[in-house]
């Protein structure tokens, strides 16, 4: 329950911050272009707190009871009678280019928020790790291409990948481009080499939730493949403690299979919950064997083996794979612009491939999974949560530009149609558009809720 509550709180904070940025864009543009703003509200429903500004327009500022959105209310003759002396400041009376500018300002402020968030991350230092291959599945595309555990991915498609995040995004980019993923890799003490992963005609399959690296046959990660199999800590009451294992033991073999890395130890333990195996260790220069009954935990509804031991990367290796991105206040500006553009372009490409059926629609997340991601990123710290906010802000900005009537993009379409027609659209046309938009939104929300529930319950 505490984890669920923290996810809910993180989700509400995220939505409130991003909606505030979006609606402030509309508010800022409307005020500067001469529209009369009546209310700025974070949330819907009755106000929990409200304040009336001292400016001549007496704008109302609300913090409302349902924290799942927000709005800016602008004077409009289509909603209520307007006094003659204020008619020129009503939304429907302002020049159409100005109306479009107000509508565009909301998504624009979402992109601006992302840019500022990335700028803060770059000047404070964005911690990360180099993109290391932790494991390669035998017989997979990765294995057949020559990729090996311990390889560091230095380039994807000719693009340098300083961090794991860079590599993951670049792999997706290559997958969406033509399905052939060109890697440049290098082991810690080896010469660089080229690796080509051929995933043509598998885009839909590989864009299913959590399917990309499983389908390609390798696991990127924090360097577990480089971790020596020396036990650093043993959980109290764990299967390892019950068997007699201690901190300082070096694992040599499990069930007769020699163990060369921590990743290999994990691979020998996880698929065998409740099985009893013989584990051989080196302790104080002497080899010892212990019968070990593997414990069990549930992950995503599946029972996996766990023995309760933990290792650690040697400091010299840990230092070599760290990849913190930190820049000066000035140098961070072009970096943050490039990052915002890169993430925006990736989102648009994914959306485009979804619309034509190339990318799995199951990859779309709804509020339940977003809340889960929000909770995880908040638990990981400020920089992680700020990076999450930046990514969601970009998605929110792009989503609002879609030509759906109840979104900003749909309202812009109405303004352009009025411009071309030379007269306001009929009330019937506007009402029909709103009904179609609402229906589309209900369908979309139902679909993403279904996606979330199938991920949770594994159906």
N, C-alpha and C positions, 0 to 999 in steps of 0.2 A: 504493500500500500504506500509506504513512503516514496518508493521509486515511481509509482504511478502518479502520486501527487506532485512530485518534482517535475515530471514530464508535463503535467497539466499547467503548472505554474510557468515553466519555461515556454510552453506553447503560447500561453496568454501574453506573456511579456513580449515574445517575438512578434506575434500578430499586432499587438498594440503599438510597438515601436515602428513596424513597417507600414501599418495603416496610417499612423501619425505622419510619417514621412510622405506617403502618397497624397494624403488629403491636404497636407500643408502645401504641397505643390499647387494643387487647385486653388487653395486659399490665397497663396502668395501671388499667383498670376492674376486671379480675379480682382484682387484689391488694387494691383498696380495698373490694370487695364480699365478701371473705372466701373466695374460691376459692383452692385451692392450685395455684400455678404451678410446674411442674416444669422447664420449659426455655423460653428465649427465643433463637431462632436467626435469624440473617440468612443466607439461603441454605439449600440442601438438601444432603443427603449427609453424608459424614464431616466432622467438624470440622477446620478448619485451625488454629483456636485456640479454646480454651475456658477458662472461668473459673467457679468455683463461688462464689456469694455467701456472705457471712458471716451472713446473716439466718437465723432458725430454720428456714425452709423449704429452705435450701441450694439456691436456684434456680441452674440451669446456664445460662450465657451462651455461645452458640456463634457463631463465624464459620465458616460451612460452605463446602464446596468448590465448590458449584454456585450462583453468585451470581445466580439468576434467580427469587428469591422469598424466602420466609421463613415462620416459623410461631411460634406460642406453644403449648406443650404444657401442658394443664391436666389435673389429676388427674380420671380418669373411670372409673367401674366398668365401662363397656362396652368398655374397651380392655384392662384388666388388673385383677386382684384388688386390692382396697383394704383396708387395715387398718381394723378397726372404729372406732378412735378418730379416724380421719381421714375416715370416710365422709361426714360432714356437709359436708365441704369439696370433695367431688367435684362436677364440673360437673353430672352428671345428678341430683344430690340438691339442688342449690341451687334457690331459688324461680324459677319461670319468668320473671317480670319481670326478675330479676337476670341470668339467662342472656341474655335479649334485650338488656339494657343492655350486656353484654360484647360481644355480636355487633355491636351498633350502634356501639360505640366505635371500631372500626377505621376504617370509612368516615368517622366524625365527625372523627377525627384527620387524615384526608386533606384534608377541607375546612378544618380548622384550619391545617394546613400551608400551604394555598393562601392563606388569609387573612393569615397571617404573612409569606408571601413577597411578596404584593402590598403589605403595609404597609412592608416594607423597601424595595421598589422606589419607593414613593411618597415616602418620607422621604429617600432617597438621590438621587432624581431619575430618572424614567423617560424616557430620551431618545426623541424621536419627531419626526415631521414632520407638517405639516398635510396633509389629504387632497387632493392635487392630481391633476387629470386630466392625464396625460402625453400621451395620444393617443386619438383617436376614429376608429373604423373607418368609412369612407364606406359609406352604405347600411344601417348597423346600427340597432338600436333606439335606442342612445345618440345617434347622429347625427340620426336623424329626430325625436328629442325636443328637439333644440337644445343638447345638451351639447357643449362645446367644449374643445379642448386648452388648458390653462392655467387652467381653472376650479378654484376651491377649493370642496370640498363642506363647507358649514357646518352643514347639518342633514340628517338622513335620517329620514323619517317623523315630523318634528317634534322629533326628539331631536338636541341639539347634538353635533357630532362634532369634538372638538378635535384628534384625531390620526387618522392613516391607519388604525390598528387599530380605533378607535372606528367609523369609517365602514364598514370591511369587515364588522364584526360587525353593525352596524345594517342594512346592505344584505341580509345573510343573514336577519336578523330579518324585514324587510319581505317578502322573497321567500317565506319560510315562512308568513307571515301570510295574504296574499291574492295574492301575485305582482305587485302594483303597488308600485313603488319610488318614493316621493316624495322628491325631492331639493330642497334649497335651496342654490344655488351662487352664487359671486361671483368674477369675475376680480380680479386684484390691484388694478386701478385702474378698476373698473366698479361698477355698481349690482347688488345681489343680485337673483336671479330664481328662479323655480320651474321644475323639470324633472320630468316624470313618465315613468318607464320601465315599460312594460307588459310583464311577463313571465309573465302568467297562462298556465296549462297547460304551463309549461316548467320546473317545479321539478325534476323528475327529470333532465332534460337539463342544467340549469345546476348541479346538485350533483355531476356527474361530476368527477373529479379535474382541477383547473386549468381548469375550463370556465366558471366564473361570469362573469368579466370579458370573456373571449373571446366568450361568448355574448351578453352585453349590448352588446359593441362598444366598450368603452373600457378603457384601461389606467391604473390608479392608480399613482403612483410618487413618486420623490424630486424631481420638478420638472425632468425632462429637457426637457420642452416649453418651459421658461423659460430653458434654457441657451443662450447664444449659440454660434454655430458657429465659435468660435475654438479652434484646436488648442493645447492646453496642453502635452501630452507626446506623443511618438511612440515606440512600442515598437521596440527594437533588432531588426533583421532582419525587420521587418514589411513588409506590402505597401505601406504608406504611406511608410516610409523608402526602400524600393526605388524608388518612384515619384518621390521627391525632395521630399516634403512635410516641413515643418519646424514646430516649435513657434512659435506666433505667427501662422501662416497663418489667414486667415478663409475658410472654404469658402463659395463663392458658388453653385456649381451642380455637379451630378453627372449626366453623360450628357445635358446640355441641359436638365435640370430644375432650376429655381431652388430653393435651400435656404434656409429661413427659421429653422429651429431644429435643435438637435442630434437631437431625436427624428425629424425628417424625414430627416436624414442617415442615421440608423440604419435607417429604413424603406427607404431607397433602396439600402443596401448589403447588408443581411441576406439578401434573397431571391435574390441573384445571385452565389453563390460561384463563383470561377474566371473570371467574366466580365471582359472588359477594357472599361473606360469612360474617358471624359475627365472629369477633375475640374478645375474652375476655382476659383482661390483669389485672395485679395487679399493681397499681400505688400509691405510698405513702400510702400503707396499705389499699387502697380501690379498690374494683373490678369495672372495667369499661368495657363497650362493644362498639365496633365500627363496622359499616358496611365497608367492605374492598373489593374493586374490584381488583382482582389479575392481575398483569401486565404480560406481555408475552415477552420472548426472544426466539431466535432461536438457537438451539444447534444441530449441525450435520443434519440440514434440518428439525428438529422436533421442534414444538412450545412447550415450557415448561413454567410453571408459575414461577413468581419471584415477590417478594414484596419489595426488597431493604433494608432488615435488616441484621445486622451482629452481631454475638456473639463472645465469646472468652472463651477459656478454663481457669479455675482458675489456678493461678500460681502453686499451690501445685500439682494439677493433671498434668499440663503441664510438671513440673519437673520430675514427676514419669514416664512419657511415653517417655521422650527424650532418645535417644540411640546413642550418638556420639561414633564412633569407632576411637580411637586415640592410637597410640603405639609409642614406642621409635624408633629411627632410626634403631636399630638392630632388635628389635622385629617385625618391619614392614616388614622385608625381607621375612620370612617364610609365613607371612599373605598374602603378595602380590603374592607370588608364588602359594599358595593354591587358592587364588581368581582367578588368571589367569587360573589355571588348571580347577577349577570348572566351569568357564564360557566357556572355550574351550570344556570341556566334554559335557556340556549342549547343546552347539551349534551343536556338532557332533551327539548327540543323536537325536535332533530335525530333523537334516538333514536326518539321517538314517530312522526315522519314516516317513518323507515326501516321501522318495524314495519308501517305501513299501506301501504307501497310508494310514497309520494310522493317520497322522497329516494333517490337512487342508492346502492345498497349498495357500489358501487365506491369511495365516498368513505371507507370504513372502512380505516384503516391498521393494518398488522401490525407485528411487531417489527423487520422489516428497514427499513421506512420510518421507524419511530419512532427507530431507531438513527441513521438518516441525519439526521433532524431534530435529534436530540440533538447529533450532531457539528457540524452547522451552527450551532446556537445556542451551543454551547460555544466554537466558534471566534470567534463574534461578541462574546464577552465575558460577564462575570459576570451583568449585568442581563438579557441575552438568555436565558442558560441558566436563571436563576432564574424568569423568566417562563414558559419552557418547562416547568420542573418544576411550577409552580403549575397550569398547564393540564392536564398529565398527571395530577397528583394529584387534581384534580376528576374527571377521567374515571375514574380508578381507584376513587374513592369511589362514584361512581354505578354503575359496573359491578358492584361488590361488593354493591350493594343489589338487584340483579336477583334474582328468585325462582328461581334455578337451584340445585339441591340442594348442589353443592359450594362455592357462594359463601355469603357471610354472609347475603344475602337469602333464599336457600333454607333455610339453617339456622334463620332466624327463622320461616319458614313452618312448619317442623317443630315448633318450640316452641309456636307458636300452635295448631297441630293437636293437640298433646298437651294444651294448656290446655283446648281445647274438648271433647276426648274425656274428659278427667279421668283419663287413665292414659297411661303411656309408649307410644309407637308400637312396633309389633313390629319385631324385628330384620330380618325379611324386607322390611317396608316401608322401613326405613331403607336397607337394602342396595340395594333397587330404585331408590330415589331417588338414591343415590350413583352407580349405574350410568348412570341417565338423565342426571345432571349431567355425568358424565365424557364420555359420548357427545356431548352438546351442546357441551362444551368442545372436543373433538377436531374436531367439524364447524366450529366457529367458527375455531379456529386454522388449519385447512386452508383455510378461505375467505379469511382475512386474508393468509395466505402467498401464496395465488393472486393476490389483489389486488396485493400488493407486487411479485410477479414480473412481472405484466402491466404495471405501471408502469415497472419497470426495463427490460424488453425491448420495451415498446411494442406488445404484442400485444392 
